[in-house]
Amino acid sequence: MVLSIVIPSFQQAALLANALASIQQQTFKDYEVLVMDGGSTDATSEIVSSFKDCNIRFYSEPDNGIYDAMNKGISLSRGEFLYFMGCDDVLASENVLSDIFCDRSNLDNHIIYGDVIFTKNGKRYDGMFTNMKLISRNICHQAIFTRRLVFDRIGKFNIRYKYLADYEFNIKCFNSKWVKMKYINEIIAYYNNDGSSFNNSDDAFNEDLYAIQKNFFPDIVRFLYNRRNNKLIAYLILLAEKYHI
């Protein structure tokens, strides 16, 4: 099997139907779907049962958050590549999986990624990434297809980070010289978010962000912190965010 699609869920039955419909409509059929439910009491199981042609497996038990559910999905999956989407996300077109997995040149890579559209503002996000770009933004997991071997060698998502375990994982991948990546200029999914995941004022989120950046980019974090009141530095940071540098 080529692809395993993992969907964490909890009390989102109404939204899940749209996500599953976008998968069912795909012209590419060599996939399985794992709905990793956190013990919902709504109609989630009934919604899953209504999709007969999606090769779905449904698991429902308490978990320790979205990344724990994703990790469980990795362990239970059978595909060569893994893809993660939310209940409120939909694939961009009926041909998006065919475009990726029927192009054999893509399959020479460990990670294949593209773009998403934010459904709340219509913004396309966010082009090719580099280590430098990862300092200020993250690749949405709805845009990435990751070969199982990467999880085997680098490890699964670190559930210490409630909000940004995928960010830490992406940085590890970009810092692993053996990981071969390919960016494709294609919209993979419509993502239900109103902007970059870094636009979050939650204290726990910012603690995650600081801990990860301090670990992987200590010199840059130290430089910016020591000059945090410097107007030029503040202006350069603003420009970097505005122009996606």
Backbone as CSV, one residue per row, in Angstrom:
resi,resn,N_x,N_y,N_z,CA_x,CA_y,CA_z,C_x,C_y,C_z
1,MET,0.839,-1.195,0.000,0.000,0.000,0.000,0.876,1.247,0.000
2,VAL,0.496,2.239,-0.819,1.320,3.431,-0.964,1.107,4.421,0.171
3,LEU,-0.147,4.708,0.531,-0.431,5.848,1.406,-1.368,5.487,2.552
4,SER,-1.020,5.970,3.742,-1.914,5.917,4.904,-2.290,7.345,5.278
5,ILE,-3.592,7.615,5.329,-4.100,8.931,5.715,-4.619,8.829,7.142
6,VAL,-4.015,9.591,8.040,-4.371,9.537,9.458,-5.160,10.794,9.823
7,ILE,-6.344,10.592,10.412,-7.209,11.709,10.798,-7.507,11.626,12.294
8,PRO,-6.870,12.465,13.123,-7.253,12.529,14.536,-8.635,13.177,14.656
9,SER,-9.442,12.705,15.597,-10.775,13.293,15.748,-11.226,13.242,17.198
10,PHE,-12.093,14.196,17.523,-12.778,14.158,18.817,-13.984,15.079,18.751
11,GLN,-15.159,14.495,18.828,-16.420,15.235,18.837,-16.551,16.144,17.608
12,GLN,-16.172,15.654,16.437,-16.225,16.465,15.216,-16.920,15.713,14.084
13,ALA,-17.977,15.021,14.401,-18.660,14.183,13.410,-19.105,14.969,12.185
14,ALA,-19.680,16.146,12.400,-20.216,16.922,11.279,-19.120,17.339,10.308
15,LEU,-17.943,17.661,10.834,-16.830,18.085,9.986,-16.158,16.900,9.309
16,LEU,-16.094,15.785,9.992,-15.402,14.606,9.477,-15.975,14.141,8.144
17,ALA,-17.269,14.285,7.965,-17.905,13.827,6.729,-17.300,14.505,5.506
18,ASN,-17.011,15.800,5.592,-16.432,16.516,4.453,-15.014,16.041,4.161
19,ALA,-14.241,15.803,5.210,-12.874,15.308,5.019,-12.887,13.948,4.331
20,LEU,-13.737,13.048,4.807,-13.806,11.708,4.218,-14.337,11.751,2.790
21,ALA,-15.280,12.648,2.519,-15.806,12.771,1.157,-14.714,13.209,0.193
22,SER,-13.836,14.115,0.624,-12.754,14.584,-0.250,-11.750,13.474,-0.534
23,ILE,-11.619,12.523,0.396,-10.753,11.362,0.169,-11.439,10.365,-0.753
24,GLN,-12.705,10.109,-0.505,-13.463,9.144,-1.306,-13.497,9.538,-2.783
25,GLN,-13.464,10.833,-3.072,-13.537,11.327,-4.445,-12.218,11.229,-5.200
26,GLN,-11.148,10.830,-4.529,-9.841,10.779,-5.180,-9.799,9.740,-6.299
27,THR,-9.151,10.113,-7.405,-8.966,9.160,-8.502,-7.888,8.138,-8.156
28,PHE,-6.977,8.501,-7.254,-5.952,7.584,-6.749,-6.566,6.762,-5.618
29,LYS,-6.428,5.450,-5.683,-7.143,4.587,-4.740,-6.240,3.721,-3.850
30,ASP,-4.914,3.817,-4.010,-4.034,2.947,-3.234,-3.729,3.581,-1.876
31,TYR,-4.747,3.655,-1.046,-4.607,4.283,0.261,-5.487,3.568,1.282
32,GLU,-5.198,3.850,2.541,-6.070,3.488,3.653,-6.302,4.743,4.482
33,VAL,-7.397,4.765,5.213,-7.706,5.879,6.110,-7.810,5.342,7.533
34,LEU,-7.116,5.986,8.449,-7.213,5.627,9.865,-7.793,6.816,10.618
35,VAL,-9.006,6.672,11.103,-9.618,7.703,11.939,-9.278,7.375,13.389
36,MET,-8.451,8.226,13.986,-7.972,8.005,15.349,-8.783,8.898,16.286
37,ASP,-9.838,8.336,16.820,-10.797,9.097,17.610,-10.455,9.036,19.096
38,GLY,-10.661,10.165,19.769,-10.292,10.248,21.181,-11.375,9.833,22.150
39,GLY,-12.359,9.060,21.672,-13.437,8.612,22.545,-14.678,9.471,22.423
40,SER,-15.013,9.866,21.202,-16.166,10.742,20.967,-17.476,10.069,21.360
41,THR,-18.419,10.907,21.800,-19.761,10.415,22.119,-20.795,10.940,21.131
42,ASP,-20.344,11.625,20.086,-21.265,12.118,19.058,-21.435,11.043,17.985
43,ALA,-21.765,11.447,16.776,-22.066,10.485,15.704,-20.843,10.116,14.868
44,THR,-19.651,10.274,15.427,-18.436,10.004,14.656,-18.420,8.592,14.079
45,SER,-18.707,7.597,14.885,-18.642,6.211,14.396,-19.662,5.972,13.289
46,GLU,-20.839,6.586,13.392,-21.856,6.435,12.348,-21.414,7.090,11.047
47,ILE,-20.772,8.257,11.163,-20.257,8.933,9.962,-19.215,8.061,9.279
48,VAL,-18.297,7.518,10.052,-17.261,6.652,9.478,-17.897,5.449,8.791
49,SER,-18.873,4.843,9.421,-19.531,3.653,8.860,-20.260,3.949,7.559
50,SER,-20.650,5.200,7.359,-21.397,5.552,6.150,-20.512,5.631,4.910
51,PHE,-19.196,5.651,5.098,-18.269,5.696,3.966,-17.757,4.278,3.707
52,LYS,-18.353,3.631,2.738,-18.072,2.217,2.475,-16.851,1.996,1.585
53,ASP,-16.471,3.010,0.815,-15.464,2.808,-0.231,-14.150,3.519,0.057
54,CYS,-13.861,3.795,1.312,-12.654,4.556,1.651,-11.565,3.707,2.295
55,ASN,-11.780,2.412,2.449,-10.814,1.561,3.138,-10.454,2.163,4.498
56,ILE,-11.487,2.395,5.314,-11.324,3.074,6.603,-11.190,2.076,7.743
57,ARG,-10.276,2.410,8.656,-10.234,1.735,9.945,-10.489,2.779,11.035
58,PHE,-11.341,2.439,11.959,-11.769,3.381,12.996,-11.318,2.880,14.364
59,TYR,-10.609,3.746,15.088,-10.154,3.420,16.440,-10.654,4.518,17.382
60,SER,-11.250,4.132,18.472,-11.770,5.120,19.417,-11.358,4.753,20.834
61,GLU,-10.523,5.599,21.415,-10.071,5.433,22.794,-9.482,6.759,23.262
62,PRO,-9.428,7.005,24.553,-8.836,8.255,25.043,-7.379,8.381,24.593
63,ASP,-6.965,9.611,24.320,-5.573,9.852,23.949,-5.057,11.078,24.692
64,ASN,-3.794,11.368,24.482,-3.151,12.515,25.133,-2.974,13.679,24.172
65,GLY,-3.959,13.892,23.321,-3.902,15.016,22.399,-3.673,14.585,20.966
66,ILE,-3.674,15.568,20.080,-3.630,15.306,18.645,-2.377,14.546,18.235
67,TYR,-1.222,14.886,18.815,0.019,14.231,18.389,0.105,12.797,18.900
68,ASP,-0.478,12.536,20.044,-0.564,11.160,20.528,-1.431,10.337,19.579
69,ALA,-2.546,10.921,19.138,-3.413,10.231,18.174,-2.684,9.988,16.858
70,MET,-1.909,10.963,16.413,-1.143,10.804,15.174,-0.090,9.709,15.324
71,ASN,0.565,9.671,16.480,1.556,8.618,16.722,0.925,7.229,16.713
72,LYS,-0.254,7.117,17.315,-0.959,5.833,17.288,-1.284,5.440,15.853
73,GLY,-1.667,6.432,15.048,-1.957,6.163,13.649,-0.738,5.664,12.895
74,ILE,0.411,6.251,13.186,1.655,5.795,12.554,1.894,4.319,12.877
75,SER,1.737,3.968,14.141,2.002,2.589,14.574,1.049,1.585,13.937
76,LEU,-0.182,1.991,13.707,-1.200,1.077,13.179,-1.280,1.072,11.656
77,SER,-0.623,2.008,11.023,-0.747,2.164,9.570,0.105,1.156,8.811
78,ARG,-0.208,1.004,7.513,0.488,0.035,6.662,1.119,0.662,5.426
79,GLY,0.853,1.930,5.185,1.312,2.570,3.957,2.791,2.903,3.966
80,GLU,3.340,3.066,2.772,4.739,3.463,2.634,4.922,4.932,2.989
81,PHE,3.908,5.747,2.678,3.897,7.164,3.039,2.757,7.423,4.014
82,LEU,2.931,8.456,4.845,1.884,8.866,5.782,1.495,10.312,5.528
83,TYR,0.206,10.577,5.700,-0.333,11.925,5.528,-1.326,12.170,6.656
84,PHE,-1.294,13.381,7.221,-2.146,13.717,8.356,-3.047,14.894,7.999
85,MET,-4.329,14.741,8.258,-5.256,15.847,8.042,-6.248,15.910,9.191
86,GLY,-6.814,17.095,9.409,-7.802,17.269,10.454,-9.202,16.978,9.955
87,CYS,-10.121,16.824,10.887,-11.519,16.578,10.512,-12.097,17.736,9.713
88,ASP,-11.567,18.934,9.929,-12.095,20.110,9.256,-11.267,20.522,8.042
89,ASP,-10.414,19.640,7.551,-9.639,19.883,6.335,-10.201,19.049,5.192
90,VAL,-9.979,19.503,3.959,-10.379,18.721,2.788,-9.258,18.759,1.760
91,LEU,-9.098,17.673,1.023,-8.119,17.647,-0.061,-8.553,18.605,-1.159
92,ALA,-7.569,19.192,-1.845,-7.845,20.326,-2.729,-8.606,19.953,-3.990
93,SER,-8.359,18.770,-4.527,-9.050,18.344,-5.743,-9.096,16.827,-5.780
94,GLU,-9.878,16.284,-6.683,-9.997,14.827,-6.775,-8.742,14.173,-7.343
95,ASN,-7.857,14.985,-7.917,-6.649,14.445,-8.549,-5.372,14.697,-7.754
96,VAL,-5.472,15.313,-6.592,-4.257,15.722,-5.902,-3.383,14.527,-5.527
97,LEU,-3.959,13.432,-5.081,-3.144,12.262,-4.731,-2.555,11.601,-5.967
98,SER,-3.305,11.576,-7.057,-2.775,11.033,-8.317,-1.610,11.867,-8.815
99,ASP,-1.745,13.189,-8.732,-0.668,14.073,-9.191,0.629,13.786,-8.450
100,ILE,0.518,13.439,-7.194,1.714,13.209,-6.382,2.257,11.798,-6.557
101,PHE,1.400,10.808,-6.433,1.884,9.427,-6.348,1.942,8.697,-7.687
102,CYS,1.407,9.278,-8.732,1.561,8.680,-10.064,2.747,9.274,-10.810
103,ASP,3.392,10.266,-10.226,4.632,10.824,-10.760,5.786,10.113,-10.055
104,ARG,6.426,9.198,-10.746,7.428,8.341,-10.110,8.625,9.129,-9.588
105,SER,8.888,10.296,-10.169,10.016,11.095,-9.680,9.777,11.582,-8.254
106,ASN,8.519,11.723,-7.866,8.219,12.124,-6.488,8.562,11.024,-5.495
107,LEU,8.436,9.782,-5.923,8.587,8.653,-5.007,10.039,8.359,-4.656
108,ASP,10.970,9.081,-5.275,12.379,8.949,-4.923,12.724,9.727,-3.656
109,ASN,11.745,10.423,-3.093,11.988,11.306,-1.956,11.436,10.719,-0.660
110,HIS,12.008,11.193,0.447,11.497,10.803,1.759,10.312,11.672,2.177
111,ILE,10.343,12.932,1.764,9.274,13.872,2.087,8.878,14.630,0.829
112,ILE,7.582,14.672,0.573,7.027,15.447,-0.534,6.070,16.450,0.093
113,TYR,6.216,17.728,-0.252,5.302,18.706,0.338,4.918,19.776,-0.675
114,GLY,3.761,20.363,-0.441,3.260,21.418,-1.310,2.691,22.548,-0.474
115,ASP,1.568,23.101,-0.917,0.952,24.238,-0.239,-0.449,23.885,0.248
116,VAL,-0.972,24.742,1.110,-2.374,24.661,1.512,-3.025,26.022,1.276
117,ILE,-4.350,26.026,1.265,-5.121,27.265,1.259,-5.804,27.391,2.615
118,PHE,-5.613,28.524,3.279,-6.338,28.784,4.518,-7.787,29.108,4.175
119,THR,-8.705,28.345,4.685,-10.103,28.507,4.279,-10.716,29.807,4.791
120,LYS,-10.213,30.346,5.879,-10.830,31.545,6.451,-10.443,32.830,5.740
121,ASN,-9.271,32.836,5.094,-8.873,34.068,4.415,-8.434,33.849,2.971
122,GLY,-8.435,32.609,2.498,-8.092,32.318,1.110,-6.617,32.423,0.781
123,LYS,-5.773,32.585,1.796,-4.340,32.748,1.564,-3.685,31.415,1.234
124,ARG,-2.781,31.453,0.244,-1.990,30.264,-0.084,-0.722,30.257,0.765
125,TYR,-0.400,29.095,1.321,0.709,28.971,2.262,1.511,27.716,1.923
126,ASP,2.819,27.670,1.747,3.686,28.804,1.873,4.998,28.587,1.103
127,GLY,4.940,27.846,0.002,6.112,27.714,-0.846,7.194,26.792,-0.316
128,MET,8.373,26.893,-0.936,9.502,26.051,-0.548,10.100,26.537,0.768
129,PHE,10.498,25.586,1.604,11.068,25.905,2.912,12.567,25.629,2.939
130,THR,13.240,26.366,3.807,14.652,26.151,4.125,14.774,26.147,5.649
131,ASN,15.961,25.808,6.134,16.198,25.894,7.573,15.931,27.295,8.094
132,MET,16.351,28.299,7.308,16.177,29.681,7.724,14.701,30.040,7.815
133,LYS,13.939,29.588,6.843,12.507,29.899,6.836,11.788,29.227,8.002
134,LEU,12.279,28.057,8.413,11.656,27.338,9.524,11.822,28.053,10.862
135,ILE,12.701,29.031,10.920,12.848,29.785,12.163,11.575,30.571,12.461
136,SER,10.910,31.043,11.416,9.771,31.936,11.629,8.423,31.344,11.256
137,ARG,8.406,30.149,10.659,7.123,29.553,10.271,7.282,28.050,10.097
138,ASN,6.173,27.366,9.961,6.180,25.908,9.886,5.474,25.447,8.625
139,ILE,5.795,24.240,8.174,5.037,23.621,7.086,3.807,22.961,7.697
140,CYS,2.640,23.264,7.167,1.422,22.620,7.669,1.492,21.117,7.429
141,HIS,1.101,20.324,8.424,1.154,18.876,8.192,0.133,18.443,7.147
142,GLN,-0.844,19.306,6.842,-1.796,19.002,5.773,-1.169,19.123,4.387
143,ALA,0.067,19.589,4.323,0.758,19.766,3.042,1.863,18.745,2.819
144,ILE,2.092,17.846,3.779,3.280,16.982,3.749,2.914,15.500,3.654
145,PHE,3.667,14.797,2.816,3.610,13.332,2.738,4.983,12.819,3.166
146,THR,5.015,11.977,4.185,6.275,11.546,4.785,6.427,10.034,4.685
147,ARG,7.561,9.608,4.174,7.827,8.176,4.070,7.979,7.573,5.471
148,ARG,7.459,6.380,5.653,7.497,5.706,6.956,8.924,5.622,7.509
149,LEU,9.893,5.415,6.637,11.284,5.290,7.061,11.737,6.482,7.888
150,VAL,11.215,7.664,7.584,11.614,8.864,8.326,11.186,8.749,9.787
151,PHE,9.968,8.288,10.027,9.514,8.094,11.408,10.295,6.977,12.092
152,ASP,10.649,5.952,11.333,11.422,4.848,11.907,12.782,5.326,12.398
153,ARG,13.395,6.241,11.651,14.759,6.661,11.973,14.819,7.903,12.862
154,ILE,13.923,8.851,12.648,13.946,10.097,13.418,13.094,9.994,14.673
155,GLY,12.062,9.170,14.607,11.129,9.042,15.722,9.795,9.687,15.401
156,LYS,8.816,9.406,16.241,7.483,9.964,16.043,7.418,11.374,16.633
157,PHE,6.208,11.924,16.697,6.012,13.267,17.224,6.209,13.276,18.739
158,ASN,6.911,14.282,19.223,7.202,14.415,20.648,5.991,15.043,21.345
159,ILE,5.235,14.235,22.086,3.991,14.733,22.673,4.237,15.669,23.854
160,ARG,5.501,15.908,24.173,5.804,16.974,25.145,5.271,18.314,24.634
161,TYR,5.282,18.470,23.301,4.845,19.724,22.701,3.387,19.602,22.273
162,LYS,2.506,20.218,23.032,1.068,20.097,22.788,0.665,20.726,21.466
163,TYR,1.343,21.822,21.092,0.948,22.580,19.915,1.874,22.385,18.716
164,LEU,3.141,22.115,18.956,4.129,22.236,17.884,5.022,21.018,17.719
165,ALA,4.519,19.838,18.021,5.342,18.640,17.831,5.689,18.436,16.361
166,ASP,4.796,18.809,15.448,5.107,18.669,14.025,6.190,19.656,13.604
167,TYR,6.233,20.815,14.237,7.285,21.800,13.958,8.641,21.237,14.352
168,GLU,8.732,20.662,15.550,9.992,20.053,15.973,10.391,18.926,15.023
169,PHE,9.419,18.110,14.625,9.705,17.004,13.709,10.223,17.531,12.373
170,ASN,9.611,18.584,11.844,10.056,19.145,10.569,11.479,19.675,10.654
171,ILE,11.806,20.328,11.763,13.168,20.832,11.935,14.161,19.674,11.963
172,LYS,13.814,18.606,12.658,14.690,17.427,12.680,14.918,16.898,11.266
173,CYS,13.864,16.861,10.477,13.989,16.370,9.100,14.910,17.262,8.282
174,PHE,14.737,18.576,8.398,15.562,19.505,7.635,17.014,19.469,8.085
175,ASN,17.251,19.036,9.315,18.619,18.950,9.821,19.225,17.562,9.658
176,SER,18.486,16.648,9.057,18.999,15.297,8.794,19.419,15.224,7.329
177,LYS,20.708,15.156,7.091,21.215,15.269,5.725,20.747,14.140,4.820
178,TRP,20.396,13.004,5.397,19.981,11.868,4.568,18.543,11.996,4.080
179,VAL,17.746,12.884,4.700,16.340,13.024,4.316,16.244,13.811,3.010
180,LYS,15.715,13.159,1.995,15.566,13.784,0.683,14.160,14.356,0.560
181,MET,14.087,15.661,0.275,12.805,16.350,0.223,12.544,16.929,-1.161
182,LYS,11.259,17.048,-1.472,10.860,17.676,-2.730,9.640,18.552,-2.499
183,TYR,9.759,19.811,-2.915,8.606,20.714,-2.898,7.935,20.671,-4.256
184,ILE,6.618,20.525,-4.260,5.860,20.578,-5.501,4.915,21.770,-5.440
185,ASN,4.854,22.506,-6.519,4.059,23.733,-6.576,2.594,23.386,-6.834
186,GLU,1.970,22.824,-5.823,0.593,22.369,-5.950,-0.126,22.552,-4.619
187,ILE,-1.407,22.885,-4.690,-2.226,22.992,-3.484,-2.671,21.594,-3.079
188,ILE,-2.314,21.198,-1.876,-2.637,19.858,-1.388,-3.998,19.825,-0.704
189,ALA,-4.283,20.823,0.118,-5.514,20.777,0.916,-5.996,22.177,1.252
190,TYR,-7.255,22.241,1.618,-7.832,23.442,2.219,-7.814,23.231,3.729
191,TYR,-7.128,24.145,4.399,-6.819,23.997,5.821,-7.623,25.018,6.618
192,ASN,-8.368,24.553,7.578,-9.249,25.428,8.350,-8.469,26.159,9.432
193,ASN,-7.800,27.217,9.003,-7.032,28.050,9.919,-7.043,29.465,9.367
194,ASP,-6.865,30.470,10.230,-6.957,31.845,9.755,-5.601,32.484,9.511
195,GLY,-4.553,31.703,9.473,-3.227,32.243,9.206,-2.165,31.312,9.718
196,SER,-0.908,31.799,9.696,0.209,30.978,10.144,-0.022,30.476,11.556
197,SER,0.350,29.221,11.789,0.174,28.647,13.122,0.993,29.391,14.166
198,PHE,1.930,30.226,13.734,2.742,30.973,14.683,2.004,32.208,15.211
199,ASN,0.831,32.515,14.664,0.039,33.637,15.157,-0.859,33.171,16.301
200,ASN,-0.232,32.838,17.409,-0.969,32.282,18.536,-0.447,32.928,19.807
201,SER,-1.348,33.459,20.615,-0.932,34.170,21.821,-1.004,33.306,23.075
202,ASP,-1.369,32.044,22.929,-1.479,31.149,24.074,-0.110,30.947,24.722
203,ASP,-0.057,31.055,26.052,1.221,30.942,26.759,1.875,29.584,26.535
204,ALA,1.077,28.512,26.581,1.638,27.172,26.388,2.200,27.023,24.981
205,PHE,1.506,27.600,24.002,2.001,27.577,22.622,3.362,28.264,22.545
206,ASN,3.455,29.461,23.127,4.700,30.219,23.056,5.822,29.541,23.829
207,GLU,5.486,28.832,24.889,6.503,28.056,25.603,7.054,26.953,24.706
208,ASP,6.168,26.271,23.987,6.606,25.250,23.026,7.532,25.862,21.986
209,LEU,7.092,26.976,21.427,7.853,27.622,20.359,9.235,28.025,20.842
210,TYR,9.297,28.638,22.007,10.582,29.078,22.540,11.490,27.888,22.831
211,ALA,10.946,26.836,23.435,11.760,25.667,23.782,12.350,25.016,22.539
212,ILE,11.549,24.896,21.494,12.023,24.261,20.259,13.070,25.127,19.582
213,GLN,12.794,26.417,19.469,13.743,27.301,18.791,15.037,27.442,19.584
214,LYS,14.929,27.461,20.896,16.137,27.540,21.718,16.987,26.290,21.544
215,ASN,16.347,25.149,21.362,17.062,23.887,21.194,17.752,23.797,19.838
216,PHE,17.045,24.203,18.778,17.575,24.011,17.430,18.271,25.243,16.861
217,PHE,17.898,26.428,17.335,18.500,27.660,16.819,19.012,28.517,17.978
218,PRO,19.875,27.982,18.844,20.250,28.714,20.066,20.949,30.034,19.795
219,ASP,21.811,30.079,18.797,22.554,31.311,18.523,21.624,32.423,18.060
220,ILE,20.672,32.055,17.215,19.741,33.061,16.703,18.824,33.550,17.815
221,VAL,18.307,32.628,18.626,17.435,33.021,19.739,18.181,33.937,20.703
222,ARG,19.432,33.602,21.013,20.230,34.426,21.926,20.468,35.813,21.330
223,PHE,20.767,35.847,20.032,21.024,37.122,19.354,19.789,38.019,19.408
224,LEU,18.637,37.453,19.075,17.405,38.244,19.052,16.996,38.684,20.454
225,TYR,17.171,37.788,21.437,16.789,38.139,22.807,17.657,39.277,23.334
226,ASN,18.945,39.213,23.080,19.852,40.242,23.575,19.605,41.594,22.912
227,ARG,18.962,41.559,21.747,18.703,42.802,21.008,17.202,43.047,20.849
228,ARG,16.434,42.521,21.779,14.979,42.569,21.633,14.423,43.989,21.645
229,ASN,15.175,44.950,22.213,14.716,46.341,22.237,15.316,47.174,21.112
230,ASN,16.088,46.520,20.251,16.709,47.222,19.128,15.667,47.438,18.028
231,LYS,15.427,48.677,17.636,14.380,48.987,16.655,14.678,48.373,15.295
232,LEU,15.955,48.323,14.919,16.315,47.741,13.627,16.005,46.252,13.609
233,ILE,16.356,45.549,14.690,16.067,44.117,14.773,14.564,43.882,14.705
234,ALA,13.805,44.678,15.448,12.342,44.536,15.427,11.795,44.756,14.021
235,TYR,12.371,45.734,13.318,11.912,46.021,11.952,12.261,44.877,11.009
236,LEU,13.450,44.313,11.145,13.865,43.200,10.289,12.997,41.970,10.529
237,ILE,12.653,41.720,11.788,11.762,40.598,12.097,10.404,40.820,11.446
238,LEU,9.901,42.053,11.509,8.616,42.383,10.888,8.666,42.152,9.384
239,LEU,9.764,42.567,8.738,9.910,42.356,7.295,9.984,40.872,6.960
240,ALA,10.709,40.113,7.771,10.838,38.672,7.523,9.482,37.994,7.575
241,GLU,8.659,38.393,8.543,7.329,37.802,8.651,6.439,38.228,7.490
242,LYS,6.558,39.486,7.087,5.704,40.012,6.013,6.012,39.360,4.677
243,TYR,7.301,39.177,4.389,7.710,38.667,3.079,8.138,37.202,3.103
244,HIS,7.831,36.506,4.199,8.060,35.060,4.304,9.523,34.690,4.089
245,ILE,10.406,35.487,4.650,11.836,35.221,4.478,12.260,34.113,5.435
